[in-house]
Protein backbone atom coordinates (compact mmCIF):
# COMPACT_ATOMS: atom_id res chain seq x y z
CA UNK A 1 0.00 0.00 0.00
CA UNK A 2 1.43 3.32 -1.08
CA UNK A 3 1.02 6.35 1.15
CA UNK A 4 1.29 9.88 -0.21
CA UNK A 5 1.82 12.98 1.89
CA UNK A 6 1.65 16.43 0.34
CA UNK A 7 3.22 19.55 1.79
CA UNK A 8 4.08 23.08 0.78
CA UNK A 9 0.68 24.64 0.40
CA UNK A 10 -0.18 28.02 1.80
CA UNK A 11 -1.34 31.55 1.15
CA UNK A 12 0.42 33.56 -1.54
CA UNK A 13 -0.27 36.77 -3.39
CA UNK A 14 -1.10 36.75 -7.06
CA UNK A 15 2.08 36.58 -9.10
CA UNK A 16 3.89 34.67 -6.40
CA UNK A 17 5.32 31.17 -6.32
CA UNK A 18 4.95 27.99 -4.31
CA UNK A 19 6.43 24.52 -4.57
CA UNK A 20 4.38 21.54 -3.47
CA UNK A 21 6.00 18.27 -2.47
CA UNK A 22 4.53 14.80 -2.32
CA UNK A 23 6.46 12.14 -0.45
CA UNK A 24 5.64 8.53 -1.22
CA UNK A 25 6.19 5.52 0.98
CA UNK A 26 5.22 1.87 1.00
CA UNK A 27 6.21 1.06 -2.54
CA UNK A 28 8.93 1.30 -5.16
CA UNK A 29 8.72 4.90 -6.29
CA UNK A 30 10.12 4.22 -9.75
CA UNK A 31 7.14 1.87 -10.34
CA UNK A 32 4.76 4.81 -9.91
CA UNK A 33 3.53 7.29 -12.48
CA UNK A 34 2.58 10.44 -10.61
CA UNK A 35 0.09 13.23 -11.04
CA UNK A 36 -1.21 16.40 -9.46
CA UNK A 37 -4.88 17.30 -9.39
CA UNK A 38 -6.75 20.17 -7.78
CA UNK A 39 -10.26 20.87 -6.57
CA UNK A 40 -11.64 24.35 -6.06
CA UNK A 41 -14.73 24.94 -3.89
CA UNK A 42 -17.87 23.88 -5.71
CA UNK A 43 -15.95 22.44 -8.63
CA UNK A 44 -14.94 18.99 -9.78
CA UNK A 45 -11.44 17.70 -9.26
CA UNK A 46 -9.31 18.71 -12.22
CA UNK A 47 -6.10 17.33 -13.69
CA UNK A 48 -3.10 19.67 -13.38
CA UNK A 49 0.07 17.81 -14.33
CA UNK A 50 1.48 14.32 -14.73
CA UNK A 51 4.89 12.71 -14.97
CA UNK A 52 5.88 9.26 -16.15
CA UNK A 53 7.59 6.84 -13.82
CA UNK A 54 10.87 6.93 -15.72
CA UNK A 55 12.24 9.32 -18.32
CA UNK A 56 10.18 12.03 -16.59
CA UNK A 57 7.87 12.64 -19.51
CA UNK A 58 5.48 15.38 -18.42
CA UNK A 59 2.07 16.71 -19.40
CA UNK A 60 0.11 19.76 -18.24
CA UNK A 61 -3.38 21.14 -18.46
CA UNK A 62 -3.36 24.17 -20.75
CA UNK A 63 -4.19 26.63 -17.96
CA UNK A 64 -0.90 25.98 -16.15
CA UNK A 65 1.50 25.46 -19.07
CA UNK A 66 4.48 27.75 -18.76
CA UNK A 67 3.71 28.48 -15.10
CA UNK A 68 3.83 25.08 -13.37
CA UNK A 69 6.53 22.42 -13.51
CA UNK A 70 6.16 18.85 -12.33
CA UNK A 71 9.31 16.95 -11.46
CA UNK A 72 10.36 13.89 -9.50
CA UNK A 73 13.33 12.72 -7.52
CA UNK A 74 13.27 8.94 -7.48
CA UNK A 75 16.09 8.84 -4.94
CA UNK A 76 13.94 10.84 -2.50
CA UNK A 77 10.63 9.17 -3.39
CA UNK A 78 9.20 12.61 -3.98
CA UNK A 79 7.31 14.42 -6.71
CA UNK A 80 7.17 18.20 -6.87
CA UNK A 81 4.90 20.80 -8.38
CA UNK A 82 6.63 24.14 -8.78
CA UNK A 83 4.09 26.87 -9.34
CA UNK A 84 4.89 30.40 -10.44
CA UNK A 85 2.93 33.43 -11.61
CA UNK A 86 0.08 32.19 -9.49
CA UNK A 87 -3.42 33.48 -10.13
CA UNK A 88 -6.47 33.63 -7.86
CA UNK A 89 -8.07 30.96 -10.05
CA UNK A 90 -5.29 28.57 -8.99
CA UNK A 91 -6.81 28.53 -5.50
CA UNK A 92 -7.75 24.95 -4.67
CA UNK A 93 -6.87 21.90 -2.66
CA UNK A 94 -4.03 20.19 -4.52
CA UNK A 95 -3.83 16.42 -4.48
CA UNK A 96 -0.96 14.14 -5.34
CA UNK A 97 -1.82 10.82 -7.01
CA UNK A 98 0.13 7.69 -7.89
CA UNK A 99 -0.43 4.87 -10.31
CA UNK A 100 1.49 1.64 -10.11
CA UNK A 101 2.34 0.75 -13.71
CA UNK A 102 4.88 -0.81 -16.05
CA UNK A 103 3.99 1.78 -18.67
CA UNK A 104 6.44 4.58 -19.44
CA UNK A 105 3.57 6.96 -20.16
CA UNK A 106 1.80 9.57 -18.03
CA UNK A 107 -1.86 9.52 -17.03
CA UNK A 108 -4.33 12.39 -17.15
CA UNK A 109 -7.54 11.02 -15.69
CA UNK A 110 -8.26 10.70 -12.00
CA UNK A 111 -9.74 7.22 -12.35
CA UNK A 112 -6.38 5.98 -13.69
CA UNK A 113 -4.71 6.52 -10.33
CA UNK A 114 -4.54 3.99 -7.52
CA UNK A 115 -3.41 6.11 -4.58
CA UNK A 116 -4.15 9.62 -3.37
CA UNK A 117 -2.76 12.01 -0.80
CA UNK A 118 -4.86 13.97 1.65
CA UNK A 119 -4.43 17.26 -0.19
CA UNK A 120 -2.81 20.59 0.59
CA UNK A 121 -4.55 23.96 0.37
CA UNK A 122 -3.22 26.62 -1.97
CA UNK A 123 -4.81 30.04 -1.69
CA UNK A 124 -3.86 32.85 -4.05
CA UNK A 125 -5.00 36.30 -3.01
CA UNK A 126 -5.64 39.06 -5.53
The 8 nearest C-alpha neighbors of each residue, nearest first, counted from 0:
[[1, 25, 2, 26, 24, 114, 113, 3],
 [0, 2, 25, 26, 24, 114, 3, 23],
 [1, 3, 24, 23, 25, 0, 4, 116],
 [4, 2, 116, 23, 22, 21, 115, 5],
 [3, 5, 22, 21, 116, 23, 6, 2],
 [6, 4, 21, 20, 119, 118, 116, 22],
 [7, 5, 20, 19, 8, 119, 21, 4],
 [8, 6, 19, 18, 20, 9, 5, 17],
 [7, 9, 121, 120, 119, 6, 19, 17],
 [8, 10, 121, 120, 122, 11, 7, 119],
 [9, 11, 122, 123, 121, 12, 8, 124],
 [12, 10, 123, 15, 124, 122, 9, 13],
 [13, 11, 124, 123, 15, 14, 125, 10],
 [12, 14, 86, 85, 125, 15, 124, 123],
 [15, 13, 84, 85, 12, 86, 16, 83],
 [14, 16, 84, 13, 85, 12, 83, 11],
 [15, 17, 83, 82, 85, 84, 14, 18],
 [18, 16, 82, 81, 19, 83, 15, 7],
 [17, 19, 81, 80, 82, 7, 20, 79],
 [18, 20, 7, 80, 79, 6, 8, 81],
 [21, 19, 79, 6, 5, 78, 7, 22],
 [20, 22, 5, 78, 4, 77, 3, 79],
 [23, 21, 77, 4, 3, 76, 20, 5],
 [24, 22, 3, 76, 2, 77, 21, 4],
 [23, 25, 2, 1, 26, 3, 22, 76],
 [26, 24, 1, 0, 2, 23, 27, 28],
 [25, 27, 1, 24, 28, 0, 23, 30],
 [28, 26, 30, 29, 25, 31, 24, 76],
 [27, 29, 30, 31, 76, 26, 73, 23],
 [28, 30, 31, 52, 27, 73, 53, 32],
 [31, 29, 28, 27, 99, 100, 52, 101],
 [32, 30, 99, 98, 52, 28, 29, 97],
 [31, 33, 52, 51, 98, 97, 50, 105],
 [34, 32, 97, 50, 96, 49, 31, 98],
 [33, 35, 49, 96, 48, 95, 50, 97],
 [34, 36, 95, 48, 47, 94, 96, 49],
 [35, 37, 46, 47, 94, 45, 93, 95],
 [38, 36, 93, 45, 92, 44, 91, 94],
 [37, 39, 44, 91, 92, 43, 45, 42],
 [38, 40, 91, 42, 41, 92, 90, 37],
 [41, 39, 42, 38, 91, 43, 92, 90],
 [40, 42, 39, 43, 38, 44, 91, 92],
 [43, 41, 39, 40, 38, 44, 45, 91],
 [44, 42, 38, 45, 41, 39, 40, 37],
 [43, 45, 38, 37, 42, 36, 46, 39],
 [44, 46, 37, 36, 38, 43, 47, 109],
 [45, 47, 36, 48, 107, 35, 37, 60],
 [48, 46, 36, 60, 35, 59, 45, 37],
 [49, 47, 59, 35, 58, 34, 46, 60],
 [50, 48, 34, 58, 57, 33, 105, 35],
 [49, 51, 57, 105, 56, 33, 55, 32],
 [52, 50, 105, 32, 55, 56, 104, 53],
 [51, 53, 32, 31, 29, 30, 103, 55],
 [54, 52, 55, 51, 103, 29, 56, 32],
 [53, 55, 56, 51, 52, 103, 50, 57],
 [56, 54, 51, 53, 50, 57, 52, 70],
 [55, 57, 51, 50, 54, 105, 58, 104],
 [58, 56, 50, 49, 55, 51, 105, 59],
 [57, 59, 49, 48, 50, 60, 56, 105],
 [60, 58, 48, 47, 64, 61, 49, 63],
 [59, 61, 47, 62, 63, 48, 64, 46],
 [60, 62, 64, 63, 59, 47, 65, 58],
 [61, 63, 60, 64, 59, 47, 66, 65],
 [64, 62, 66, 61, 67, 60, 65, 59],
 [65, 63, 61, 66, 62, 59, 67, 60],
 [64, 66, 67, 63, 68, 83, 62, 61],
 [67, 65, 83, 63, 64, 82, 84, 68],
 [68, 66, 82, 81, 63, 65, 83, 64],
 [69, 67, 81, 80, 70, 82, 66, 65],
 [68, 70, 80, 79, 81, 48, 67, 50],
 [71, 69, 79, 78, 68, 80, 72, 50],
 [72, 70, 78, 77, 79, 73, 69, 55],
 [71, 73, 75, 74, 77, 76, 78, 70],
 [72, 74, 76, 75, 71, 29, 28, 77],
 [73, 75, 72, 76, 77, 28, 71, 29],
 [76, 74, 77, 73, 72, 22, 71, 78],
 [77, 75, 73, 23, 28, 74, 22, 72],
 [76, 78, 22, 75, 21, 72, 71, 23],
 [77, 79, 71, 21, 70, 20, 72, 22],
 [80, 78, 20, 70, 19, 69, 71, 21],
 [79, 81, 69, 19, 18, 68, 82, 20],
 [82, 80, 18, 68, 67, 17, 79, 19],
 [81, 83, 67, 17, 16, 18, 66, 80],
 [82, 84, 16, 66, 85, 15, 67, 17],
 [85, 83, 14, 15, 66, 16, 86, 13],
 [84, 86, 14, 83, 13, 15, 16, 89],
 [85, 87, 13, 88, 89, 123, 14, 84],
 [86, 88, 123, 89, 90, 124, 125, 13],
 [87, 89, 86, 90, 123, 91, 85, 39],
 [90, 88, 87, 86, 91, 85, 123, 122],
 [91, 89, 122, 88, 121, 123, 87, 39],
 [92, 90, 39, 38, 121, 37, 93, 120],
 [91, 93, 120, 38, 119, 37, 118, 121],
 [94, 92, 37, 118, 119, 36, 91, 120],
 [95, 93, 118, 36, 35, 37, 116, 96],
 [94, 96, 35, 116, 34, 115, 21, 36],
 [97, 95, 115, 34, 114, 33, 35, 112],
 [98, 96, 33, 114, 112, 32, 31, 113],
 [97, 99, 112, 113, 32, 31, 100, 33],
 [98, 100, 31, 30, 32, 97, 113, 101],
 [101, 99, 102, 30, 98, 31, 32, 103],
 [100, 102, 103, 30, 99, 31, 52, 104],
 [101, 103, 100, 104, 52, 105, 51, 32],
 [102, 104, 51, 52, 53, 101, 105, 54],
 [103, 105, 51, 102, 106, 56, 52, 32],
 [106, 104, 51, 50, 49, 32, 107, 57],
 [105, 107, 108, 49, 111, 104, 34, 32],
 [108, 106, 46, 49, 109, 105, 48, 111],
 [107, 109, 110, 111, 106, 46, 112, 45],
 [108, 110, 111, 112, 107, 46, 36, 45],
 [109, 111, 112, 108, 113, 107, 106, 98],
 [112, 110, 109, 108, 106, 113, 98, 107],
 [113, 111, 98, 110, 97, 109, 114, 96],
 [112, 114, 98, 97, 111, 99, 115, 96],
 [115, 113, 97, 96, 112, 98, 1, 116],
 [116, 114, 96, 95, 3, 97, 117, 94],
 [115, 117, 3, 95, 4, 118, 94, 5],
 [116, 118, 94, 115, 4, 119, 5, 3],
 [119, 117, 94, 93, 116, 92, 5, 120],
 [118, 120, 93, 8, 92, 5, 6, 121],
 [121, 119, 92, 8, 91, 9, 93, 122],
 [120, 122, 8, 9, 90, 91, 92, 10],
 [121, 123, 90, 10, 9, 11, 124, 120],
 [124, 122, 87, 11, 12, 90, 13, 10],
 [123, 125, 12, 13, 87, 11, 122, 10],
 [124, 13, 87, 12, 123, 86, 14, 11]]
